[in-house]
Amino acid sequence: MNKIKKKFEIVVARYNENIEWLNSYKEITIIYNKGLPLKTNMQCIQLPNYGRESHTYLYHIIQNYDKLKEYTIFFQGAIQDHKPLRIEEYFQENDFNGYLRNYPIEQIQKPLHHFGKWKNEYQNGSIKKSPITCYEWLTDLIQFDKKYKEIPTVWGAIFSVSRNIILKKPKIFYEHLLRFIDYHSNPEEGHFFERSWYTIFHTPHIEKKIINVSSNNINQLNNVNHIWISIHNALDLLNEKKASQIVFFPNYFFPIFTNSFSSSQSQIQFKAVVNDDSYFLWNISNNQFQIYLNQKIIFHGSIKNNQKKNKFTIQYNSLFEFYLNEKKIFHYQFSTDNNVFYFVKTSNYNTIIQFDYKNKYTYFVKQNEYFNIKHYYTNHYLDSFIEFI
């Protein structure tokens, strides 16, 4: 038993199951509890009910990455429901122990075939359906050999794995995996993990660029950075000419303090307010643009489909001029002594407005809410590892 204590640790993903069957191993067991409070003499950590057992396993790996035991045994609270090996067999000093069965690749190349209670949950919407297949998900994560006809699968996600195998991948890889499941109690990606743990551990991962994300802190900058800032701080940055690239909060007009900007997406509106009764609006959408004076179209045109990056330049004072890719396409002479105020708005988070400043960092203008930040990067930056600093 001393050898087991020194080398092994049991990690249990519990909801409301009875875990008395682990009493003999209480000295080496950590219970991660996502259900009702648990009275136990084992070490117990309460977690929010996100991501099924996959979330629990990844949470443990991430939190203990530098102090993992030589072997970690991952159990669900109701181990008997999944036809496991005998408990003693998980204490073998192998890189991986589990009841492995081959699963056809063709079954993960299409939407998963759920059965039993999982079929009912899938049909009634209790399972959060994934927009991609398990195969697409895996091939984005690891250097998957597409010649495989089958993958080894441990049903119920009950297995032991060596520290050596886990540490072959950087911590940020597991943090990346966590992004897929830490937002819902029953995400379909949890079923992806169940089919894929062996393959994930035993296959080299795909290298991705790392984006550093900070909140309201522009001093912690490296090569690639996203800084999440509130609307008011964004206006200060624009006024001080510190932010060269901004992803604006959708459907909100921001004042701008420069006469030149460009966009990689044609989904913007530029507004010039002359006075309370008169304004210009340049609307660009789907490679078409219209210029309004108040609510009347006074000019319209199209943008070439092969134009990947359109530069819109606005020259103003008494003469109001629009340029598209250095070519003047519209001008208007103001007859006013008032100051003219300029604003820009985007319709989605995919539009990056670039200003003519030397700073190349990207700033996201959004109220700082951690859940939404994670959700944003899960949907829009899957080709990158995200490191919150």
C-alpha positions, -999 to +999 in steps of 0.1 A: +000+000+000+029+024+006+040+020-030+005+028-041+003+059-019+036+072-033+029+066-070-009+067-075-038+092-071-074+086-078-095+114-092-133+109-091-158+129-111-189+128-089-224+142-092-246+126-066-233+090-067-225+069-036-187+067-034-183+045-004-168+019-027-136+040-025-132+039+012-103+015+010-084+041-011-095+073+007-059+083+015-051+087-022-085+099-035-097+133-045-135+137-051-145+165-074-181+170-065-206+187-089-238+177-071-252+182-036-227+189-008-209+156+002-200+145+037-169+124+034-135+119+051-119+119+017-105+151+001-134+168-017-134+198-040-166+214-051-169+224-088-196+240-109-216+215-129-200+221-163-186+196-188-194+162-174-164+141-163-141+155-190-142+189-173-132+173-140-103+154-155-090+185-173-094+207-143-073+183-122-046+181-148-044+219-152-045+226-115-019+200-107+002+200-139+035+206-120+027+182-092+010+152-107+015+118-091+034+093-112+000+077-122-035+092-121-066+070-121-097+087-134-130+073-122-166+083-125-187+083-093-207+052-106-179+031-119-200+000-121-222+015-149-194+013-174-180-023-174-146-013-160-116-034-152-111-047-117-099-017-096-066-035-089-058-035-126-057+003-127-027+003-103-004-013-129+026+009-138+017+013-174+014+044-194-023+037-199-047+012-183-084+008-193-109-015-209-101-005-245-124-014-274-120-003-310-144+023-323-149+027-361-136+060-375-167+063-397-188+067-365-171+099-356-170+114-391-207+120-388-230+132-360-227+108-331-253+081-327-266+085-292-285+057-275-306+051-244-310+082-221-284+100-241-306+097-272-335+112-253-314+141-240-300+147-275-336+149-289-350+170-261-321+195-262-306+186-228-274+178-246-258+210-260-252+199-296-218+205-311-216+224-344-188+201-356-182+163-356-159+144-333-136+138-362-134+175-371-127+183-335-100+157-331-082+166-364-081+203-351-064+192-319-039+164-328-018+152-357-044+126-365-034+099-390-063+099-414-054+063-424-068+051-391-099+029-395-105+026-358-096+044-325-091+028-291-120+039-268-125+036-231-163+037-225-172+056-194-139+074-195-125+052-167-087+048-171-053+054-155-026+074-173+010+081-164+024+115-157+049+110-184+022+107-210+003+137-197+034+160-197+042+153-233+018+181-240+020+216-226-004+228-200-019+252-224-031+223-246-053+211-218-065+246-211-075+247-248-094+214-244-113+228-214-127+256-236-150+232-253-168+220-222-167+246-194-199+264-204-227+238-202-237+209-179-240+185-208-220+196-239-218+170-267-181+175-268-181+155-235-191+125-255-162+133-279-137+131-250-151+097-239-143+083-274-109+100-277-089+100-244-065+073-255-060+090-289-055+124-274-029+112-249-010+091-274-009+114-304+012+146-308-007+178-306-010+205-333+011+235-325-009+268-324+000+304-319-006+316-284-028+347-278-022+364-245-055+378-231-056+404-203-084+425-189-080+462-188-042+459-187-022+471-217+011+468-199+014+430-201+021+427-238+041+402-257+039+392-294+002+385-298-022+401-274-059+407-269-068+432-243-104+432-231-115+467-222-147+484-213-164+509-236-152+539-217-116+528-216-118+521-254-127+557-260-097+568-240-074+546-260-088+559-293-084+595-281-048+588-270-040+570-303-028+539-284-051+513-301-044+504-337-067+475-341-101+472-323-129+448-324-158+469-314-188+460-294-214+452-320-242+476-328-228+505-308-216+538-324-182+547-311-167+582-315-135+582-335-107+607-334-088+600-366-094+608-402-083+574-416-092+538-408-094+505-426-114+473-421-107+436-431-145+430-432-171+449-451-196+451-422-193+487-409-212+519-406-195+553-405-215+583-393-209+620-394-232+642-373-234+677-385-260+690-360-292+677-344-310+676-377-284+666-402-260+636-405-242+615-430-242+577-428-220+554-449-233+518-447-210+490-460-224+455-462-221+425-485-197+443-509-222+471-514-221+506-499-246+534-496-242+570-484-272+586-468-278+622-460-302+619-431-325+591-443-321+596-481-296+577-502-274+602-521-248+578-534-243+540-538-217+516-553-201+482-550-167+468-538-148+443-558-152+408-544-115+401-546-106+431-525-095+414-492-088+446-473-106+478-480-092+511-467-117+538-460-103+573-456-123+602-443-111+637-448-131+663-430-134+699-420-156+720-441-151+696-470-163+661-464-145+634-485-147+596-487-119+575-503-120+538-510-086+523-515-070+557-522-096+566-548-120+594-540-155+584-546-176+610-529-173+645-514-197+670-499-193+707-489-206+714-455-224+747-449-221+748-411-201+764-384-207+735-360-182+709-351-188+676-369-187+645-348-177+611-363-187+576-352-181+540-364-202+509-357-198+472-366-225+446-368-205+416-354-173+406-336-156+395-368-149+431-380-115+445-370-112+482-374-075+492-380-063+528-374-032+544-388-012+541-356+022+524-352+009+502-323-001+467-337-019+452-308-055+441-309-080+454-284-115+440-278-140+465-266-164+446-244-176+447-208-153+424-189-173+392-180-151+361-178-178+337-190-184+357-221-147+360-228-142+323-227-173+317-249-159+343-274-126+326-278-141+291-280-161+302-310-137+326-328-101+316-320-100+278-322-069+280-343-050+295-313-041+286-278-055+312-254-035+322-223-053+345-198-028+367-180 
